[in-house]
Amino acid sequence: MLTALRMLAMQPADKHRVGERLLQDLARIAPKAAELCDPAARAEFDRRVVIDLRRLLVSGLIRRVGDGLLGITDRGREALKENPEGLDDTVLMRYPEFRAHLARRRGLVIDPAAGLDGAIEPPADGGDTPMRKAPVVRELQEGFIAFLDGQTATDNPYETDTQAFITWEEGYWEAAGIARNEMA
C-alpha cells in the first residue's frame, strides 16, 4: 500500500498502472517471483492490488479523480508523513470509514465515528480550538482488528500479565461492544 500511495502522491494513476509499478518493483527484488511468470499468481496479485486500492479509498487516503484515475488526498499525504515505513491495517484502523467497512464485511453494525479514530474532537470546555485525541496504542488496534477478523479473545498473542496483553484485550472487547451497539 505504501508504494501505491507514494506513486499516487506524485501523479494520479489507474489501478493497472499501480499494478504495473508494483510488478516492476517486484521484478527488481525477486526476478523469479511467481507473479511475474505464473498466470494464476498474476491474477491473484491483480486481485490484491484492487483490494488494497479499495482499502485506501475506503479509508479516505486516495480518491477517484476521473477517467478511472486515482489520486492521493490530504489525509493520504498525512498518512505518508506519519508512517514512512509502511501502511497496514493497524494504520487504516485509525479511520472510522475503514472500521465501518470492515464491520460491514463481517455483517456488523457499528457507529463509524466511535472510538479509535484519532480524529479531532471539539474541546471539552466548549471553546473553538479543537484538541487532538491521544494516539492509539498498536496493541489496542490489533485487538480491535482481531475481533473483526473473527478471532477469539484467547487468540491474544501477548504474554499474560503484560500491558500489551491487557491493551490487546481492551481493543478486542471494544470492537465486541461496538458490534453489540454497546458503546463504552
N, C-alpha and C positions, 0 to 999 in steps of 0.2 A: 504494500500500500504506500510505503514511503516513496519509492521510485515514481509511482504513478502521480502522487501528489506533487512531488518536485517537478515532474515533467509538465503537469498542468499549471504549475506556478509560472512557468516560462511562456507557455502559449496554449491555447485551447487545442484539444485533440479529440478524435473519436475513439471508441473502445478498441478498434482494430489497430490504430496507431500506438495506443498504450500497450497492447499485447505485443506488437512487433518490437517495441523498445525493450520490454521485459525479456523477450526471447533473445534479443541482441546481447543484453547483459548476461543472460544465462549462458549463451554460447561462449562468451569470453571466459567465464569461470568454470564451466563444465561442458566442454565441446561435445561430449558423448552423451549428454543428458537425453533421456527417453523423449522428452517433449520436442526435441529437435528432429527426431527421426521416426518415431512411432506415431501413426495417426490417432490411435486411441488415447495415448498420453497427451498428444497435442489438443485433442478435443476436450479432455479434462482440464488442461491448462487454460484453454479459452473460456471454459465454463467458470473456472476460478477467477479469472480476470473480471468477468462480468459480475460475479458475486461480490468481489472486493470493491469494484466501482459502485455497485449498488449500495454497499455499506457506507462508502464515503458520501454518496448522495443523500442517503437517509440521515446521516449524521450532520449534514449541512456543511461538510468540508469542501465539497465541489457542487456545481450546479450545471444544469443544461444551459448552453448559451446559443443554441440554434443549430439547425442543419446537422443534427447528430453529434455536435461537438459538446465537450465538457470543459469547464473552466474552474479554477480554484475560487473559493470565497474568502472573505476576510477571516472567517472562522478557520478555514483551512490554512491560511498563512500563519495565523496564531498557533495552530496545532503544530505546524512545521517548526516554528521557532521554539516552542516549548518541548518538542520531542525530536531532537535532531538525530537520535539513534534509531528511531523506528516508531511505527504506529501498530498497535494491535487492539484487540477488543477491550483491554483494560483502559486504553486511552479513549476509545469510542464510547465506553460506558459513561463518560462524563456528560454526554449529550443526551438530554431527555428523549429526543426523537429516536435515537438509536435504541435506547432501553425499551421504548414503546414498541419499536419494530420487532425486537427480539421477543417481547412478551406476546405480541400478536401472532408471531410464528409458532409460539408454544400454546396458543389458544387462551392466553390470559388477558384479563382486562386490568390495566393499571392506569394511573394518572401519570402522563408523561412528564409532568412538572415536579414529580415527587422525588425527593432525595437524590443524592449522588451527582447532581448535575453541575456543581461548581459554578453556577450562574451567579449573576449579580442580583442581590436582593435589595429591597428598599431598607433604609436604615431603621433600626429599632426605635429611635427617638422621633421618627416621622419627618426628619429633615430631608433635604433634597439630594444630599450626597450619598450615592449608593456605596455599599461596602461589599467586598468580595468574601464569599464563603471560604472557610478553611479548605485546603486541598484535601482530596480524598485519598485515603491510605490504600495502597495497592492490594493488600490482603482483603480489604473490605470489598473492593471491586471484584476480586477473584471469587469471593464467596457469593456475591450477587449473581455473577455470570454462571457459577456452578449450579445455582438453583434453576436459572433459566434454561440451562443445558440439560436439565433432568437428573442431575446428580443428587445424592442424598447427603444429609448432614454428616454421615460417617465417612464421606469421601474427602474430608478436610485433610490436606496434605501436610499440615504443620504438626509439630510435636505438641502434645497436650501440655497444659500449664505454661504456655508461652503467650506473649502478647499477640503474635501473628495468628496463633490458633483461635484466640478469643475474637480478634478482629475479623478473621475469615468467617467465623460463625455469625457475627453481627451482620455482615453483608448477606450471608445466606438467609438468615431469618428476616432481614429487612425485605428481601425480594419475596419471600414466602408471605409476609404480611401484606405487601402490596398486591400480590396475586389474590389474596383473600379480601382485598379492599379494606384492610385494617391498618391504615397508616399509623405509624408510631408517632 
